[in-house]
Amino acid sequence: MNTKESVVRLSQVTKRFGQSVAVDQLDLDIGEGSFFSLLGPSGCGKTTSLRMIAGFETPDEGDVFIRGQNVTRIVPHKRDFAMVFQNFALFPHMSVAENVAFGLKMTGVGKAEREQRALEALAMVRLPQFADRYPKQLSGGQQQRVAIARAIVMRPAVLLLDEPLGALDKNLREEMQVELRSLQQDLGIATVFVTHDQEEALTLSDTIAVMRDGRIEQSGSPSDVYERPVNRFVATFLGASNLLRGRILGTGKTARIDASGIAIPLGDATGKDGDEVEIAIRPERMSVQPQGAAGVPAVIKAIVYKGATVSLYCDASGEERVVFVPGGHPSLIGLKTGASVVLNFDPAHAVPLRSE
Amino acid sequence: MGSGLSMNRQTAFWALLAPPLLFVGIFFVVPLLNLFWVSLHGASSTELFGSNLSGENYYRILTDSFYHTIILRTLWAGMSIMLLCLVLGYATAYVIAPLPPRTRLIMLLLLVAPLMVSNVIRAYGWIAILGRQGVVNSMLRSTGLIDGPLLLLNSFEAVAFGLMTILLPYMVVSIVNALNSIDRQYIEAAQSLKANPVRSFIYVVWPLSSPGVASGTLLVFLLTLSAYVTITLLGGPRMKLLVSLVFDSVSGFRWPLAAALSFALLTLALVVAGLILALLRPGRVQGRG
């Protein structure tokens, strides 16, 4: 990623609203063609960060660069970006074609060319037949596509997406995720995507930055962030995690989990002998064994059937543990609520967390 | 069950609608039709109107240049006051609309407060200010700027001035509401599509505020047409508009002519209202083009 030219860069950007700090000394670097997601709970500063790239908010400190140009003090209409808004913000008084051609009209593209390009953009989102309709006459998914067409027709340096799928229902959202991703890859357009939906972020992104309280907690590829969360916040916000307590052993290279005595490698985490450490294990990385096997003894409290997977909610000496087992898996046979089992996992899948 | 519910809905629909419909029917539509009937007769010295049907009143209005002058003056007065109110009102609304809700409310209340004074009192107030012995003239004379008094009253300007102080609040309130109902995202979307502030106003803010502009201009124009008190007191005998002629005809017991003039006024109002709506197309905000 670092080898690619940076399209958007935020350097030590801080934004305050009154007393509260919305974005706190944020550094971001978004490479050419990359799909970059800002993921976090509401109020974490992800939307404010996006709006500072667009110029709708001005940072109190720090600088924003688009293609190497410092745009911190430049008004939005002179910045090289396009945006898809949360509620699409299609102009209600303009037809679909007029909406899509609007940006080209503002940049002085001739009538014939802009009509041509608007139709091409509409074809890309598979809506060429709707050019003469008005936004109100379209379904949510169609409006979404028009909003995307209106943005990509500008061929911007960066495409900003502000929770654009939030207004759609679940099935449509999944369909649009796939479309959005393939469109973005076809066009090779750098994209910043703001979402609070972890599944969306995992599906779409090249890089995910998990934000909290105006700071990035962790950023990396979806699998990096999901498989190796650095702290408790990331481990529990992005997917579910079982959190176990452990203690670092002599050399500082391994930790022993209190409940089971299993030793796990510490990896990059460091500490000295006897330090407490929190360890995360994904529910799908845990397995259920019959009583008597090695591992943590537990009692099944609830079995939730979800089709592809089955979630087992277990009680291990007062701590809740969750195990995801593929539906129809042999280990499920004979399991009932109240059964005593043993939970186990491969130490390689245990992730020691940094204390916060 | 379903049909029972819709029956109830139907009943409720008509129960709620019937009283106002009946009221408007009895006290507006029927008298209006009656008025039209009256307008189709000649004058009579003994009755309310003559016994023979005739189109003489309308013929007179359409052919007599005196009425042409008055109709054109009425149109000109309505249009110019409407446009002045639009420009001033839009500017004011543009400043008031983005204020925090509480400040905005206070500003609007201040704006509407003068309307609590009766039009008659207000017009006499203007006479006291603009008259020969009025505040303006005596101040200008005491400073030696003028020798004789300026004739400020009994003019088109006096009427326009007096009416605008009454009508401007209607315009401002209409437009403030329209501007406030525009989602900020539309303006940001325009900016994101490289529209500078002027173009984002022309292509996005102005069309999206058209419902408020339409209701504001309609109110101002229609109220100008019927603002008899202000027109008479500030315009005097030289600044007669259609509404003054209606009154003069009524006081001269020429009821059929008064009725015909009323319909001329009504036609004028409908035509201009239609033009305003056709020009502004407030329905486009709803996406009907």
Chai-1 contact restraints between the chains, C-beta under 6 A:
chainA,res_idxA,chainB,res_idxB,connection_type,confidence,min_distance_angstrom,max_distance_angstrom,comment,restraint_id
A,F56,B,E188,contact,1.0,0.0,6.0,A-B,restraint_1
A,P76,B,Q191,contact,1.0,0.0,6.0,A-B,restraint_2
A,H77,B,Q191,contact,1.0,0.0,6.0,A-B,restraint_3
A,H77,B,K194,contact,1.0,0.0,6.0,A-B,restraint_4
A,H77,B,A195,contact,1.0,0.0,6.0,A-B,restraint_5
A,H77,B,N196,contact,1.0,0.0,6.0,A-B,restraint_6
A,M83,B,S192,contact,1.0,0.0,6.0,A-B,restraint_7
A,F85,B,Q185,contact,1.0,0.0,6.0,A-B,restraint_8
A,A89,B,Q185,contact,1.0,0.0,6.0,A-B,restraint_9
A,A89,B,Y186,contact,1.0,0.0,6.0,A-B,restraint_10
A,A89,B,A189,contact,1.0,0.0,6.0,A-B,restraint_11
A,P92,B,V285,contact,1.0,0.0,6.0,A-B,restraint_12
A,P92,B,G287,contact,1.0,0.0,6.0,A-B,restraint_13
A,H93,B,P207,contact,1.0,0.0,6.0,A-B,restraint_14
A,H93,B,R284,contact,1.0,0.0,6.0,A-B,restraint_15
A,H93,B,V285,contact,1.0,0.0,6.0,A-B,restraint_16
A,F102,B,L193,contact,1.0,0.0,6.0,A-B,restraint_17
A,G103,B,L193,contact,1.0,0.0,6.0,A-B,restraint_18
A,G103,B,K194,contact,1.0,0.0,6.0,A-B,restraint_19
A,M106,B,L193,contact,1.0,0.0,6.0,A-B,restraint_20
A,M106,B,K194,contact,1.0,0.0,6.0,A-B,restraint_21
A,M106,B,A195,contact,1.0,0.0,6.0,A-B,restraint_22
A,T107,B,K194,contact,1.0,0.0,6.0,A-B,restraint_23
A,Y134,B,G287,contact,1.0,0.0,6.0,A-B,restraint_24
A,P135,B,G287,contact,1.0,0.0,6.0,A-B,restraint_25
A,K136,B,G287,contact,1.0,0.0,6.0,A-B,restraint_26
